[in-house]
Amino acid sequence: MSPIALPHDAKAGPTKPEVRAVVQSKLALTAEDHFVEVGSCTGAVTIESAQQAGRVTAVERKPERLETTEKNLSANEETIRADVEVRHAEAPDGLPDDADALFLGGSRNFDAVLDHAVETGVDRIVMNVSRLEVAGRAATAFRERGILEEVVQFQVSHGYELAGATSFDSDNPVYMLVGSASEQSVRADAGEVAR
């Protein structure tokens, strides 16, 4: 995967590179996949996914963030191989019915988005959450739908020089929920989680 450029920023900022690397490993996108991002913001995950997937749909409800996504997509057009569509909508409106992989970068309307994912049989679902209380609600929502496969909590720290030695600044922890709504993956017992 080629490095991406993000010359245009949005108030919420991009998903951190280390977090994006884990997201991409969980999505395991191929050239045959249709990837959908809910809440594209700067477009960082959309751009990296467009380097791997065959089709990409980015859904963003805020016009200024949608514009940022489009500008950053243009700045990376040489590395993008997917057909990319950017939609101004508040999910679940604007979500296609044929997604293979779905990423939720925010927590707004996630219950309705997960319902759509279950109805349409999305094979790979990844949701990032930065607030503990939302992570708990999201885990419950995944479990209730029988789609939870894994919950990962991780934190990245970056080194900096301090008095001739190395110290670290920590990023906020990220809670990542990973699941699948494809027929073979949905559990008969919605409370069961794969280990």
N, C-alpha and C positions, 0 to 999 in steps of 0.2 A: 504494500500500500504506500502510495506516495505521500510525502508530508503535505499538509494543507496550509493555505494562507488564509488568515482571518483579518484583513485590513479594516473591516467595518465591525463595530461592536454594538451590542445592545445592552440595555441597563442590567439585564440578568447575567450577562457574560456567557461565554461558551462553556460547554461541558469540558472539564479539564482533560488534557491529552491522555493521562494515565487511566482515567475513568473511561474515556472513549475506547481505549485499547481493550479493556475488560468487556465493555458493551459489545464491541465487534466480535470478540471471541465467543460470547454467548449467542450472538445472532448467527454466526457461521454462514454468512451470505455467499451465494453463488451467482453466476451470471444468469441463471434461470429464475432467480427470485424477484418478487415485487416487494420492496421494502417501504414501509410507511412510518414517518415520524410525526408524532403528535406534539406540537409545541416546538417548532423548529428554531425559533429565536435567532441565533447567529448563523445557523445552518451547519455547524461543525459536524454533528452526527450525520446529517443529510449528505454532506459532501463526502465524508469518508465512506459512507454506505454506497454512494453513487460511483465510487471507484471499484466496487465489487459486484453489486446487484445489477440486474438487467433493466429494472424499472424502479423508480423512486417517486413517492408522493410525499410531499412535505405539507403539513397542515398547520397553520398558525392563525390565531384569532386577532392578534394585534397588528394593525397595518404597518406600524413603524418597524416591528420585528420582521414582518414578512418582507419588507423592503431590504432590511439588513441581510436576510437569508438570500434574497435574489442577488444582491451586490456581491456577497461572498461566493455564491455559486459562479458568478461571472468571473471573479478573480481566480477561480480554480478550473475553468472550463477545459483546459488542456489535459487535466488528469481524470476528468469525469467520463465514464464510458456508458453510463445508464441514460435512459430516457427519463428526464426529471420533470415533474409537474409540481408547481407550488400552488396551494389552494388557500384562499382567505376564508376561513370558516372556524367556528367553534365546535370542536369534536363533541359528540360523534358525528355531527353534520360534516360533510366533506370527506368522510372516510370511505375508501373504496371497499368493495365486497370481495376482492380477490387477492388480498395481501397474504404473503407467505410469512413475513416477519414484521413485527410492530415494536416501536420504541416509544415509550411515554417519558418525556423529559420533565414533565411537570405533573402536578397532582390535581389540577382542575378537571372536574367531570370524569375522574378515572373509572368510577363505577359504570357509567354509561359506555365508556370506551371499552372496558372489559366485556360488557354485555355484547357489544358489537363484535368483538374478537371471538367470543364463544359462538355467536350466531353464524359467523362466517368461517369458522374453523381455522383461525390463524395458527400456524404451526409453531412459531417462536415469538414469545412476548417477553420484553424486558422493560422494566420500569425502574427509574432511579428516583430516590427520595432523599432529601437532606434533613428532614425533621422527623424526630423519633415518633411523635404521635401519629403523623401521617403514615409512617412506615407500618405501624401497628394496624391502622385501618386498612391499608393496602394489602397487608398479609392476610387479614381476615377476608377481604374481598376476593383475593385469589383463591383462598381455601374454599369459600362458599361456592365458588364456581367450579371447583375441582380441577383447577389449572396450575396450581403451585407446584413447581419442581424443586426450587432452590431459593434460599434467601442468603445473600452475601452482604456482609458489612465490612468495609475496608476504609482505610485512611492512608493518605499519601503525605509524606513529609519531604521537603526540599532542603538540601544543605546550603548553608551560607557561611562565610568566613567570620569568625568571631575571635578576636585576640590571637590570631595566628593559628587557630584550630577550626574545626567544623562543628557548627551547631545546626539545629533544624527548626524550620517553621512548618507547622502542620496545617494542611487543608482541612476543611470540615469533613467529618465522616460521611460516607455515602452508603445508603441502604439500597441494595439492588435486588429486585424480585424478578425471578426468571420462571417462565411457565410456558405451557403449550395448550392450545384449545383444539388441536387436531383430534380427530375421532379416536385414534389409537392411544392418545396421551391422556385424555380426560378420564379421571378416576370415577369409578362407579360410586365409591365412597368419597364424597367431597372433602372429608376431613383427612384423608390419607395424603401424605407428602412423600415423594420419592427421596431416598437418601443416596 
